[in-house]
Amino acid sequence: MRAETIRLVQVSDCHLAADPAADYRGQNADANLARLSPAIEAFAPDVLVLTGDLSEDASIASYQRIVAWAGAFRQRVLWLPGNHDDRAVMAPLFDRAGFEAGPVIELGRWQLALLDSARVNDPAGTLDDRRLVPLEALDLDRPTGVFVHHQPVAVGAAWIDKVMLRAPERFEQRVQRLPGLRFVAFGHVHQRFRQLRDGVEFLACPSSVVNSKPATERFTAGESAPLARWFVLGPDTFQSGYLGR
């Protein structure tokens, strides 16, 4: 890890299935994830962050392939589940691989909170008081980032905003107590999105398999190039953008 900066890549919504040849919205999830690898290697991250819906069917086979893919970069790997995932199935495999679920991660001066908003068989997100407990362990004087699967702010696409984080005001009230909070990063939405709210950046990571056109009533296939999000964390500030195209 570089002393002056920390480089992260966030990968989300891979939707791998038990069958590696399975179709996902007209694309092959395994092939597109593999297409993303050269861009990640070129960026040379210190940390890879996997933010849910890694599997489409919560199968052991799909998680084994995610572990093999992410482990090949030989960097620190952080993870949290999405609504298509089953934490009970994925955790033993990810733990064995040395992947970290936090929920609080120390990265130099930075601290990251990995919040689990997912429940099996429920497409919307939940962050009740118990799931927000990790925020209480954060140092108020340090720069902070939060990763979660479900979007805590509407992104303007009806098809996915109807299954966003429930009671987002509870989350908003908690993070307002964090003066060091710089960003909240999420997946789930299958599109590009960036919004500044009260000095905090809310950042979507597009899907690695296929993304929707923005501001649509229904999922409408747009970008099929696999995408991820990059971060460069400085001593107190950060930069971020899209990786893959």
C-alpha positions in Angstrom: 0.0 0.0 0.0 1.4 3.4 -1.0 2.2 5.7 2.0 0.6 8.8 0.4 -2.5 7.3 -1.2 -4.7 4.2 -1.1 -6.2 2.9 -4.3 -9.5 1.0 -4.2 -11.7 -0.6 -6.8 -15.3 -1.3 -6.1 -17.0 -4.1 -8.0 -20.7 -4.8 -7.7 -23.7 -6.6 -9.1 -21.8 -9.4 -10.9 -24.8 -11.7 -10.9 -22.9 -14.9 -11.5 -25.0 -18.1 -11.6 -24.2 -21.7 -10.8 -24.0 -22.3 -14.6 -21.2 -20.1 -16.0 -22.9 -20.1 -19.4 -26.2 -18.6 -18.0 -27.7 -15.5 -19.5 -28.2 -12.4 -17.5 -30.3 -9.7 -19.2 -28.7 -10.7 -22.6 -25.1 -10.9 -21.3 -22.8 -13.5 -19.9 -21.9 -12.5 -16.3 -18.7 -14.5 -16.2 -17.4 -13.3 -19.5 -18.0 -9.6 -18.6 -16.4 -10.0 -15.2 -13.3 -11.4 -17.0 -13.4 -8.5 -19.4 -13.1 -6.1 -16.4 -9.9 -7.7 -15.1 -7.3 -5.9 -17.4 -8.7 -2.5 -16.3 -8.4 -3.4 -12.7 -4.9 -4.8 -13.1 -3.8 -1.6 -14.9 -5.3 0.5 -12.1 -3.3 -1.5 -9.6 -5.5 -1.2 -6.5 -4.4 -1.8 -3.0 -7.9 -3.0 -2.0 -10.8 -4.6 -3.9 -14.3 -3.9 -2.5 -17.2 -6.3 -3.5 -20.5 -4.7 -2.7 -23.2 -7.3 -3.3 -25.3 -9.2 -5.7 -22.1 -11.1 -6.5 -24.3 -14.1 -7.3 -27.6 -14.3 -9.1 -28.7 -17.5 -7.4 -26.6 -17.6 -4.1 -25.0 -20.9 -5.4 -21.8 -22.2 -4.0 -20.4 -22.6 -7.5 -21.0 -18.9 -8.3 -19.2 -17.8 -5.1 -16.3 -20.2 -5.7 -15.8 -18.5 -9.1 -16.0 -15.0 -7.5 -13.4 -16.1 -4.9 -11.1 -17.3 -7.6 -11.5 -14.2 -9.7 -11.0 -11.7 -6.9 -8.2 -13.7 -5.2 -6.2 -13.7 -8.4 -5.4 -9.9 -7.9 -3.6 -10.9 -4.7 -4.8 -7.7 -2.9 -6.9 -7.1 0.2 -10.5 -8.0 -0.6 -13.5 -6.5 1.4 -17.1 -7.6 0.9 -20.7 -7.3 1.8 -23.8 -9.1 0.5 -26.6 -7.9 -1.7 -30.3 -9.0 -1.9 -29.5 -11.8 -4.4 -26.8 -13.2 -2.1 -27.0 -15.5 0.9 -24.5 -14.5 3.5 -24.7 -17.9 5.2 -23.5 -19.5 2.0 -20.9 -17.0 0.9 -19.3 -16.3 4.3 -17.5 -19.6 4.8 -16.0 -19.5 1.4 -15.0 -15.8 1.7 -13.6 -16.3 5.2 -11.5 -19.2 4.0 -10.1 -17.0 1.2 -9.1 -14.3 3.7 -11.7 -11.8 2.4 -12.8 -9.3 5.1 -16.4 -8.3 6.0 -15.4 -5.8 8.7 -17.7 -4.2 9.5 -15.0 -1.6 10.3 -11.9 -1.6 8.2 -8.7 0.4 8.9 -6.8 1.8 5.9 -4.1 4.2 6.9 -5.8 7.3 8.2 -9.0 6.2 6.6 -11.7 4.1 8.1 -14.4 2.3 6.1 -17.7 0.9 7.4 -19.2 -2.1 5.5 -23.0 -2.1 6.2 -25.1 -5.1 5.5 -28.4 -3.9 4.1 -29.5 -7.2 2.5 -32.1 -9.8 3.5 -32.7 -13.0 1.6 -35.8 -12.9 -0.6 -36.3 -9.2 -0.1 -35.2 -6.9 -2.9 -35.3 -3.8 -0.8 -32.7 -2.8 1.8 -32.8 -2.6 5.5 -30.5 -0.9 8.0 -32.2 -1.2 11.4 -30.5 0.0 14.6 -28.6 -3.3 14.9 -27.2 -3.1 11.4 -26.1 0.5 12.0 -24.1 -0.3 15.2 -20.7 -0.3 13.3 -21.1 3.4 12.8 -20.8 3.9 16.6 -17.3 2.4 16.5 -16.0 5.0 14.1 -13.4 7.6 15.1 -15.1 11.0 14.5 -11.7 12.7 13.8 -10.7 10.4 10.8 -11.8 10.5 7.2 -14.5 7.9 6.6 -16.2 6.1 3.8 -19.3 3.9 4.0 -20.1 1.0 1.6 -23.5 -0.6 1.4 -25.4 -2.5 -1.3 -28.7 -0.6 -1.5 -28.9 3.0 -2.4 -29.8 5.3 0.5 -30.8 8.1 -1.9 -33.1 7.9 -5.0 -31.3 7.7 -8.3 -34.2 8.8 -10.4 -35.0 5.3 -12.0 -38.4 4.1 -10.8 -37.6 0.4 -11.4 -34.8 0.3 -8.8 -35.8 3.2 -6.5 -38.9 1.2 -5.5 -36.5 -1.3 -3.9 -34.0 1.1 -2.4 -33.0 1.3 1.3 -36.1 1.4 3.5 -36.4 4.3 6.0 -33.4 6.1 4.5 -33.9 8.9 7.0 -32.7 6.6 9.8 -29.4 6.1 7.9 -29.1 9.8 7.1 -29.6 10.8 10.8 -26.8 8.4 11.8 -24.3 9.5 9.2 -24.9 13.2 10.0 -23.1 12.5 13.3 -19.9 11.6 11.4 -18.0 14.8 10.7 -15.3 12.8 8.9 -17.7 11.2 6.4 -16.5 11.8 2.8 -18.5 9.4 0.8 -21.3 6.7 0.8 -20.8 4.1 -2.0 -23.3 1.6 -3.1 -24.3 -0.9 -5.8 -27.7 -2.3 -6.7 -28.8 0.4 -9.2 -27.0 -0.8 -12.3 -26.2 2.7 -13.5 -23.8 5.6 -13.1 -24.7 8.0 -10.4 -23.0 10.7 -8.3 -24.6 13.3 -6.1 -23.2 15.7 -3.5 -25.5 16.1 -0.4 -24.4 18.3 2.5 -20.8 17.8 1.7 -20.9 14.0 1.3 -20.6 12.3 -2.0 -23.2 9.6 -2.8 -21.7 7.3 -5.4 -23.1 4.4 -7.3 -20.9 1.5 -8.7 -22.4 0.3 -11.9 -22.8 -3.4 -12.6 -19.9 -5.6 -13.9 -22.4 -7.4 -16.2 -24.9 -4.9 -17.7 -26.4 -1.5 -16.8 -29.6 0.3 -17.4 -30.1 3.6 -19.1 -30.7 6.2 -16.4 -34.1 7.8 -15.5 -36.2 4.8 -16.8 -39.4 3.3 -15.5 -38.2 -0.2 -16.2 -34.7 -1.7 -16.6 -33.7 -0.6 -20.1 -30.4 -2.1 -21.2 -27.8 0.5 -21.8 -24.1 0.1 -21.2 -23.0 -3.6 -21.7 -19.3 -2.9 -21.1 -18.4 -4.2 -17.6 -17.9 -1.3 -15.3 -16.5 -0.7 -11.8 -15.7 2.3 -9.6 -12.2 3.5 -8.6 -11.1 5.5 -5.6 -7.9 7.2 -4.6 -7.9 8.1 -1.0 -5.5 10.9 0.0 -4.7 12.0 3.5 -8.1 13.6 4.0 -9.8 13.8 0.6 -10.5 11.4 -2.2 -11.1 11.1 -5.9 -13.3 8.6 -7.7 -14.5 7.7 -11.2 -15.5 4.8 -13.4 -13.3 2.0 -14.5 -13.8 -0.2 -17.5 -14.7 2.3 -20.2 
